[in-house]
Amino acid sequence: MDAQNLMLPPCPLVLLMFNPFKANIMRRVLNVIWQSYEADPRDIMMVYIHPVCEKTFSEFPVFVKIIEDRQFFIYRSKPPAD
């Protein structure tokens, strides 16, 4: 399965990532997640273990870091605007 072609369900999600990709692929995967969120705004949490591509997340301001630890970060989608 190619993570760049993810089909995410339109329901709340928790995604676990253990430093799965280099920055260029992570950017594409985050774009897929963001597009899914834009199509169906919902709660999305991402647990990112061994976060070496942290700067890539900053390119997607809809995902906010809510927990930061030496070994992992947790991001959550912003609530949809009413």
Long-range contacts (C-beta under 8 A, 24 or more apart in sequence): 3-29, 3-32, 4-28, 4-29, 4-32, 5-32, 6-32, 6-33, 6-36, 8-32, 8-33, 8-36, 10-36, 10-39, 10-40, 10-42, 11-42, 12-42, 12-43, 12-44, 13-42, 13-43, 13-44, 13-45, 14-44, 14-45, 14-46, 14-47, 15-44, 15-45, 15-46, 15-47, 16-46, 16-47, 16-49, 17-46, 17-47, 17-48, 17-49, 18-49, 18-50, 19-48, 19-49, 19-50, 19-51, 19-52, 19-53, 21-53, 22-53, 23-53, 23-55, 23-56, 26-53, 26-56, 27-56, 27-59, 30-56, 30-57, 30-59, 30-60, 30-63, 31-60, 33-60, 33-63, 34-60, 34-62, 34-63, 37-62, 37-77, 41-77, 41-80, 42-77, 42-80, 43-76, 43-77, 43-79, 44-76, 44-77, 45-74, 45-75, 45-76, 45-77, 46-74, 46-75, 46-76, 47-72, 47-73, 47-74, 48-72, 48-73, 48-74, 48-75
